[in-house]
Amino acid sequence: MTAPDNRPSVPTRVLKPGQNFPEFDLPDGQGVRHSLAQTAGGYLVLYVYPKDSTPGCTREACDFRDNQALRSHGAVIMGVSMDDAASHQAFAAEHSLPFPLLSDPSAEFLRRIGAYGPRNVFGKVGEGIRRSTFLVGPGGELVRAWYDVKVEGHVGEVVAAIEADETGAAQAGVRG
């Protein structure tokens, strides 16, 4: 699907804040399966990245790894790409990543959340992963979605969104 000027159109599936985040059941680099239900009661930061061991993806993973504020909020961090288990194992080991990297080789889940679809990279039109991050609240609701993420400063945006959600919930008397 392309726009009249031959650029790919935006994928039709875009998640909106407040809706329930789609359930998933995906393996990590060790073959352990992870699901949304396992994160109930806390924040989940699910970031989608194009490929293990590439410069931007390495920077993003290390930014999530190094951010103390995310840990202080008790956020569970998971990365997702189409890479296989062996690639995830090597990438996680090389960069001492303390969170699981999930594999969705068919992009079935990535399509459901709007993180895979038409895109234009350096003038080349095709389908692929859209670097995205999803902040899921303690009740499984989407707090915020970022599509077509720029790595620089992004983790700080995620922390700010958690803090804003906690403040709003505390003021409403929902979560403490």
KEDRENVO-264044 format. One line per 3 residues: their letters; for each residue x negated, y negated, z negated of N, C-alpha, C. Coordinates in Angstrom, 1 decimal, always signed. Atoms other than C-alpha are relative to their C-alpha. Layout:
A	X/Y/Z/X/Y/Z/X/Y/Z; ...
This chain:
MTA	-0.8/+1.2/+0.0/+0.0/+0.0/+0.0/-0.9/-1.2/+0.0; +0.8/+1.2/+0.0/-1.5/-3.3/+1.0/+0.9/-1.2/+0.2; -0.6/+1.2/-0.1/-0.5/-6.9/+0.9/-0.1/-0.5/+1.5
PDN	+0.1/+0.4/-1.4/+0.0/-8.8/+4.2/-1.4/-0.4/+0.5; +1.4/+0.4/-0.3/-3.6/-10.1/+4.1/-1.0/+1.1/-0.1; +0.8/-1.2/+0.0/-4.9/-6.5/+4.0/-0.7/+0.3/-1.4
RPS	+0.5/-0.4/+1.4/-5.8/-6.6/+0.2/+0.9/+1.0/-0.6; -0.9/-0.9/+0.7/-4.5/-3.8/-1.9/+0.9/-0.7/-0.9; -0.9/+0.6/+0.9/-1.4/-4.7/-3.8/-0.3/+0.6/-1.4
VPT	+0.2/-0.4/+1.4/-1.3/-4.4/-7.6/+0.8/+1.3/-0.2; -0.8/-1.2/+0.3/-0.2/-0.9/-8.8/+1.3/-0.3/-0.6; -1.4/+0.3/+0.5/+3.5/-0.7/-9.5/+0.2/+0.2/-1.4
RVL	-0.1/-0.4/+1.4/+3.0/+0.8/-12.9/-0.8/-0.9/-0.9; +0.7/+0.8/+0.9/+2.1/-1.8/-15.5/+0.7/+0.1/-1.3; -0.6/-0.1/+1.3/+2.7/-1.2/-19.2/+0.2/-1.4/-0.6
KPG	-0.3/+1.2/+0.6/+4.3/-3.9/-21.2/+0.0/+0.1/-1.6; +0.0/-0.1/+1.4/+3.8/-4.7/-24.9/+1.4/+0.3/-0.6; -1.2/-0.4/+0.7/+6.4/-3.2/-27.2/+0.6/+1.3/+0.4
QNF	-0.5/-1.3/-0.4/+7.1/-0.1/-25.2/-0.9/+1.1/-0.6; +0.8/-1.1/+0.5/+6.0/+3.3/-26.4/-1.0/+0.3/+1.0; +1.2/-0.3/-0.8/+2.6/+4.2/-25.1/+0.2/+1.5/+0.5
PEF	-0.2/-1.4/-0.5/+2.8/+7.4/-22.9/-0.9/+1.0/-0.8; +0.7/-1.1/+0.7/+1.7/+10.6/-24.7/-1.1/+0.5/+1.0; +1.0/-0.6/-0.8/-1.5/+12.2/-23.5/-0.6/+1.2/-0.7
DLP	+0.7/-1.2/+0.6/-3.4/+15.5/-24.1/-1.1/+0.2/+1.0; +1.2/-0.1/-0.9/-6.9/+15.2/-22.6/-1.2/+0.5/-0.7; +1.2/-0.5/+0.7/-10.2/+17.0/-23.3/-1.1/-1.0/+0.0
DGQ	+1.2/+0.9/+0.0/-13.3/+15.2/-24.4/-1.2/+0.8/+0.6; +1.2/-0.7/-0.6/-16.9/+16.2/-23.4/-0.3/+1.3/-0.7; +0.2/-1.3/+0.7/-16.9/+19.0/-26.0/+1.1/+1.0/+0.3
GVR	-1.2/-0.9/-0.2/-13.6/+20.5/-24.7/+1.1/-0.2/-1.0; -1.0/+0.3/+1.1/-11.7/+19.2/-27.8/+1.1/-0.9/+0.7; -1.1/+0.7/-0.6/-8.2/+18.0/-26.8/+0.4/-1.1/-1.0
HSL	-0.4/+1.1/+0.8/-7.0/+14.6/-28.0/+1.4/-0.5/+0.5; -1.3/+0.4/-0.3/-3.5/+13.2/-28.1/+0.3/-1.3/-0.7; -0.4/+1.2/+0.7/-1.7/+10.0/-29.0/+0.5/+0.3/-1.4
AQT	-0.6/-0.4/+1.3/+0.1/+11.8/-31.9/-1.1/+0.1/-1.0; +1.1/-0.1/+0.9/-3.3/+12.4/-33.5/-0.5/-1.4/-0.6; +0.4/+1.4/+0.4/-3.8/+8.6/-33.9/+1.1/-0.7/-0.7
AGG	-1.2/+0.6/+0.6/-0.4/+7.9/-35.5/-0.4/-0.6/-1.4; +0.3/+0.7/+1.3/-0.6/+5.4/-38.4/-1.1/-0.9/+0.0; +1.1/+0.9/-0.2/-3.6/+3.5/-37.1/+0.0/-0.6/+1.4
YLV	+0.1/+0.6/-1.4/-4.6/+1.4/-34.1/-0.9/+0.9/+0.8; +0.8/-0.7/-1.0/-5.9/+3.2/-31.0/-0.4/-1.0/+1.0; +0.5/+0.8/-1.1/-8.1/+1.3/-28.6/-0.5/+1.1/+1.1
LYV	+0.3/-1.0/-1.1/-8.1/+3.4/-25.4/-0.5/-0.9/+1.2; +0.6/+0.8/-1.1/-10.4/+1.9/-22.8/-0.3/+1.0/+1.2; +0.2/-0.7/-1.2/-10.5/+3.1/-19.2/-1.1/-0.6/+0.8
YPK	+1.1/+0.5/-0.7/-13.7/+2.8/-17.3/-0.3/+0.9/+1.3; +0.2/-0.7/-1.2/-14.8/+3.8/-13.8/-1.0/+1.3/+0.0; +0.9/-1.1/-0.1/-17.9/+6.0/-14.3/-1.1/+0.0/-1.0
DST	+1.0/-0.1/+1.0/-20.3/+7.3/-16.9/-1.4/-0.5/+0.6; +1.4/+0.4/-0.4/-23.9/+5.9/-16.8/-0.2/-1.0/+1.0; +0.2/+1.2/-0.9/-23.3/+2.9/-14.6/-0.2/-1.2/-0.9
PGC	+0.3/+1.1/+0.9/-24.4/-0.5/-15.9/+1.2/-0.6/-0.7; -1.2/+0.7/+0.7/-21.0/-2.1/-16.6/+0.6/+0.9/-1.0; -0.6/-1.0/+0.9/-19.6/+1.1/-18.1/-0.9/+0.3/-1.3
TRE	+0.9/-0.2/+1.1/-22.7/+1.6/-20.3/+0.1/-1.2/-1.0; -0.2/+1.2/+0.8/-22.4/-2.0/-21.5/+1.3/+0.0/-0.8; -1.3/+0.0/+0.6/-18.8/-1.7/-22.3/+0.1/+1.1/-1.1
ACD	+0.0/-1.0/+1.0/-19.2/+1.6/-24.2/-0.9/-0.4/-1.2; +0.9/+0.4/+1.1/-22.1/+0.2/-26.2/+0.6/-1.2/-0.8; -0.7/+1.1/+0.7/-20.1/-3.0/-27.0/+1.1/+0.6/-1.0
FRD	-1.0/-0.6/+0.9/-17.3/-0.8/-28.4/-0.7/+0.7/-1.2; +0.8/-0.7/+1.0/-19.9/+1.3/-30.3/-0.5/-0.9/-1.1; +0.7/+0.9/+0.9/-21.6/-1.7/-31.9/+0.9/-1.0/-0.7
NQA	-0.9/+1.0/+0.7/-18.5/-3.7/-33.0/+0.4/+0.5/-1.3; -0.4/-0.4/+1.3/-18.2/-3.5/-36.7/+1.4/-0.4/-0.4; -1.4/+0.4/+0.3/-14.9/-5.4/-36.8/+1.0/+1.0/+0.4
LRS	-1.0/-1.1/-0.4/-13.1/-2.6/-34.9/+0.0/+1.1/-1.1; +0.1/-1.0/+1.1/-14.3/-0.1/-37.6/+0.7/-0.6/-1.3; -0.5/+0.6/+1.2/-13.3/-2.5/-40.4/+1.6/+0.0/+0.0
HGA	-1.5/+0.0/-0.2/-9.7/-2.5/-39.0/+0.5/+1.5/+0.1; -0.4/-1.5/+0.0/-9.8/+1.4/-38.9/+0.5/+0.4/+1.4; -0.4/-0.3/-1.4/-9.3/+1.4/-35.1/-0.7/+1.3/+0.5
VIM	+0.5/-1.1/-0.7/-9.7/+4.7/-33.3/-0.3/-0.4/+1.4; +0.5/+0.4/-1.4/-11.7/+4.2/-30.1/-0.1/+1.3/+0.8; +0.1/-1.0/-1.0/-11.4/+6.5/-27.1/-0.3/-0.6/+1.4
GVS	+0.2/+0.4/-1.4/-12.8/+6.1/-23.6/+0.6/+1.0/+0.9; -0.6/-0.9/-1.0/-11.2/+7.7/-20.5/-0.5/-0.3/+1.4; +0.4/+0.2/-1.4/-12.6/+8.2/-17.0/+0.4/+1.4/+0.7
MDD	-0.3/-1.2/-0.7/-12.3/+10.8/-14.3/-1.3/+0.9/+0.0; +1.2/-0.9/+0.1/-15.8/+12.2/-15.1/+0.2/+1.3/-0.7; -0.2/-1.3/+0.7/-16.2/+15.8/-16.2/-0.7/+0.0/-1.3
AAS	+0.5/-0.1/+1.4/-17.2/+17.1/-19.6/-1.5/-0.1/+0.0; +1.5/+0.1/+0.0/-20.9/+17.5/-18.7/-0.5/-1.4/+0.1; +0.4/+1.4/-0.2/-21.1/+13.9/-17.6/+0.3/-0.7/-1.3
HQA	-0.4/+0.7/+1.3/-19.3/+12.7/-20.8/-1.0/+0.4/-1.1; +0.9/-0.4/+1.0/-21.6/+14.8/-23.0/-1.3/-0.7/+0.1; +1.3/+0.6/-0.3/-24.8/+13.4/-21.4/+0.1/-1.5/-0.3
FAA	-0.2/+1.4/+0.2/-23.5/+9.8/-21.5/+0.1/-0.3/-1.5; -0.2/+0.2/+1.4/-22.3/+10.0/-25.1/-1.3/+0.2/-0.8; +1.3/-0.3/+0.7/-25.6/+11.6/-26.2/-1.0/-1.1/+0.2
EHS	+1.0/+1.0/-0.3/-27.8/+9.1/-24.4/+0.2/-1.3/-0.7; -0.3/+1.3/+0.6/-26.0/+6.1/-26.0/+0.5/+0.1/-1.4; -0.5/-0.3/+1.4/-25.1/+7.7/-29.4/+1.4/-0.6/-0.2
LPF	-1.4/+0.5/+0.1/-21.4/+7.0/-28.8/+0.7/+0.9/-1.0; -0.6/-0.7/+1.0/-19.5/+7.9/-31.9/+1.5/+0.3/+0.2; -1.4/-0.2/-0.3/-16.1/+8.2/-30.2/+0.1/+0.9/+1.2
PLL	-0.2/-0.9/-1.2/-14.6/+10.7/-27.7/+0.1/-0.7/+1.3; -0.2/+0.4/-1.4/-14.8/+10.2/-24.0/+0.9/+1.1/+0.6; -0.9/-0.9/-0.6/-11.8/+11.8/-22.4/+0.0/+0.1/+1.5
SDP	+0.1/-0.3/-1.4/-11.6/+13.4/-19.0/+1.4/+0.2/+0.6; -1.3/-0.1/-0.7/-8.7/+12.9/-16.6/-0.4/+0.1/+1.5; +0.5/-0.1/-1.4/-10.2/+14.3/-13.3/+1.0/-0.2/+1.1
SAE	-1.0/+0.2/-1.1/-6.9/+14.2/-11.4/+0.6/-1.4/+0.0; -0.5/+1.3/+0.2/-6.1/+10.7/-12.6/+1.5/-0.1/-0.3; -1.4/+0.0/+0.2/-2.6/+11.8/-13.5/+0.4/-0.9/-1.1
FLR	-0.4/+0.9/+1.1/-2.5/+10.1/-16.9/-0.4/-1.5/+0.4; +0.5/+1.3/-0.4/-4.5/+7.1/-15.5/+1.0/-0.7/+0.9; -1.0/+0.6/-0.9/-1.8/+6.6/-12.8/+1.2/-0.4/-0.9
RIG	-1.2/+0.3/+0.8/+1.0/+6.7/-15.5/-0.2/-1.3/-0.8; +0.2/+1.2/+0.8/-0.6/+3.9/-17.4/-0.5/-1.2/+0.9; +0.3/+1.1/-0.9/-1.4/+1.7/-14.3/-1.5/-0.2/+0.1
AYG	+1.5/+0.2/+0.0/-5.2/+2.2/-14.6/-0.6/+0.7/+1.2; +0.5/-0.6/-1.2/-5.6/+4.0/-11.3/+0.9/-0.4/+1.2; -0.8/+0.4/-1.1/-4.4/+2.7/-8.0/-0.8/-0.8/+1.1
PRN	+0.6/+0.8/-1.1/-5.1/+0.4/-5.0/-0.9/-1.1/-0.7; +0.9/+1.0/+0.5/-8.1/-1.9/-5.5/-0.9/-0.4/+1.1; +0.9/+0.6/-0.9/-10.6/-4.0/-3.6/-1.3/-0.2/-0.7
VFG	+1.3/+0.2/+0.7/-14.2/-3.6/-4.6/-1.1/-0.4/+1.1; +0.9/+0.6/-0.9/-16.7/-5.8/-2.7/+0.4/+0.2/+1.5; -0.6/+0.0/-1.3/-14.4/-5.9/+0.3/+0.4/+1.4/+0.5
KVG	-0.4/-1.4/-0.4/-13.9/-2.1/+0.4/+1.4/+0.3/-0.7; -1.3/-0.2/+0.5/-10.2/-1.3/+0.1/+0.2/+1.5/-0.2; -0.3/-1.4/+0.2/-9.2/+2.0/-1.5/+0.7/+0.2/-1.4
EGI	-0.6/-0.3/+1.3/-7.9/+3.7/-4.6/-1.1/+0.3/-1.0; +1.0/-0.3/+1.1/-9.8/+4.0/-7.9/+0.5/-0.5/-1.3; -0.3/+0.4/+1.3/-9.9/+3.2/-11.5/-0.1/-1.5/-0.2
RRS	+0.0/+1.4/+0.4/-9.0/-0.2/-12.8/-0.5/-0.1/-1.4; +0.5/+0.1/+1.4/-11.1/-1.0/-15.8/+1.1/-0.7/-0.9; -1.2/+0.4/+0.8/-8.4/-1.4/-18.5/-0.2/+0.4/-1.4
TFL	+0.0/-0.3/+1.4/-7.9/-1.4/-22.2/+1.4/-0.1/-0.5; -1.3/+0.0/+0.6/-4.8/-0.5/-24.2/-0.2/+0.1/-1.5; +0.0/+0.0/+1.5/-4.3/-1.4/-27.8/+1.4/+0.5/-0.4
VGP	-1.2/-0.7/+0.4/-1.7/+1.0/-29.3/+0.1/-0.2/-1.5; -0.2/+0.3/+1.4/-0.2/+0.1/-32.7/+0.3/+1.3/-0.8; -0.2/-1.1/+0.9/+0.3/+2.4/-35.7/+1.2/+0.9/+0.3
GGE	-1.2/-0.7/-0.3/+3.8/+3.4/-34.5/+0.0/+0.6/+1.4; +0.0/-0.5/-1.4/+2.7/+4.4/-31.0/+0.5/-1.0/+1.1; -0.5/+1.0/-1.0/+3.9/+1.1/-29.4/-1.2/-0.7/+0.6
LVR	+1.1/+0.8/-0.7/+1.7/-0.8/-26.9/+0.0/-1.4/-0.6; +0.1/+1.4/+0.5/+0.5/-4.0/-28.6/-0.5/-0.9/+1.1; +0.6/+0.9/-1.1/-1.5/-5.3/-25.6/-0.6/+0.9/+1.0
AWY	+0.7/-0.7/-1.1/-2.7/-4.1/-22.2/-0.9/-1.0/+0.7; +0.9/+0.8/-0.8/-5.7/-5.6/-20.4/-0.3/+0.8/+1.3; +0.3/-0.6/-1.2/-6.0/-4.7/-16.7/-1.1/-0.8/+0.7
DVK	+1.1/+0.7/-0.7/-9.0/-5.5/-14.5/-0.9/-0.7/-0.9; +0.8/+0.5/+1.1/-11.2/-6.1/-17.6/-1.4/-0.5/+0.5; +1.4/+0.5/-0.2/-14.4/-8.2/-17.4/-0.7/+0.4/-1.3
VEG	+0.6/-0.5/+1.2/-16.8/-6.6/-19.9/-0.5/-1.0/-1.0; +0.5/+1.0/+0.8/-18.4/-9.7/-21.2/+1.1/-0.6/-1.0; -0.9/+0.5/+0.9/-16.6/-10.7/-24.4/+1.3/+0.7/-0.3
HVG	-1.3/-0.7/+0.1/-13.8/-8.2/-24.0/+0.2/+0.7/-1.4; -0.3/-0.6/+1.3/-14.3/-6.3/-27.3/+0.4/-1.0/-1.0; -0.5/+1.1/+0.9/-13.9/-9.6/-29.1/+1.5/-0.3/+0.2
EVV	-1.5/+0.2/-0.3/-10.5/-10.0/-27.4/+0.8/+1.1/-0.6; -0.7/-1.1/+0.6/-9.5/-6.6/-28.6/+0.1/-0.2/-1.5; +0.0/+0.3/+1.5/-10.5/-7.4/-32.2/+1.0/-1.1/-0.3
AAI	-1.0/+1.1/+0.2/-8.5/-10.7/-32.0/+1.4/+0.5/+0.1; -1.3/-0.6/-0.1/-5.5/-8.8/-30.8/+0.5/+0.8/-1.2; -0.4/-0.8/+1.2/-5.6/-6.4/-33.7/+0.3/-0.9/-1.2
EAD	-0.2/+1.0/+1.1/-6.0/-9.3/-36.1/+1.3/-0.8/+0.1; -1.2/+0.8/-0.2/-3.1/-11.2/-34.6/+1.2/+1.0/-0.3; -1.1/-1.0/+0.3/-0.9/-8.0/-34.7/+0.1/+0.3/-1.5
ETG	-0.1/-0.2/+1.4/-1.8/-7.4/-38.3/+0.6/-1.1/-0.8; -0.5/+1.3/+0.6/-1.1/-11.0/-39.3/+1.5/-0.1/+0.3; -1.5/+0.1/-0.3/+2.3/-10.9/-37.5/+0.8/+1.1/-0.7
AAQ	-0.7/-1.0/+0.7/+3.2/-7.6/-39.0/+0.1/-0.3/-1.5; +0.0/+0.3/+1.4/+2.2/-8.7/-42.5/+1.0/-1.1/-0.3; -0.9/+1.1/+0.2/+4.2/-11.9/-42.1/+1.5/+0.5/+0.1
AGV	-1.3/-0.6/-0.2/+7.2/-9.8/-41.0/+0.3/+1.0/-1.1; -0.2/-1.0/+1.0/+6.7/-7.4/-43.9/+0.0/+1.4/+0.5; +0.0/-1.3/-0.6/+6.2/-4.5/-41.6/-1.1/+0.9/-0.4
RG	+1.1/-0.8/+0.4/+2.7/-3.3/-42.2/-0.9/-0.9/-0.9; +0.8/+0.8/+0.9/+0.2/-4.4/-44.8/-1.4/+0.0/+0.3
